[in-house]
Amino acid sequence: MIRIVTAARLERLGIEASEAREHARRTSGAAHDAFGRHVRELYKATGRAERAETVTAEVGVLLAGAVAELSVAQQEILLKDLEIRRLREELRGGPRAGDPLAVLLHHGEPVAVYACREDAFADTATHGFPPDHPWKPCDERPASAFIWRCETFTYNPASNGFHRAGLSVPRALGGAA
């Protein structure tokens, strides 16, 4: 088939080609702009994801530390609970025969009661008495004759009370015992 192309047709085809090129240029520009926006959004999203991963790692470290501290605290609570139970049982059991008790006396007046003599001796240092003082057994002078005196008592279940451990032997008075 033979087609005759007229100048008007060529001119119209030229105009259509120019319009198509212009349309392609505009479409290409819009595509480049859209691609640029998408790339910028991708960079922003990647940055946010990286920051979120960093924060997540930091929170994970903090959480691990908190869990470790919680575990230590729970262990301490468990040990204290066991000690409280033991002390309650000991308290319910009451004193047993021969259980010692130390009374710290200052010029004959009771200051405090302790479970053992060593605790009483250590407490005198808090009251200004030299901590390295050599303690000796007291003679038969009254307790008021001493600045500090420690008397030991033991539990006697027969009388349901504590009695002095170092009871002196009764002296013979005029031939009678």
Order of alpha helices (4+ residues) and beta strands (2+ residues): alpha-beta-beta-alpha-beta-beta
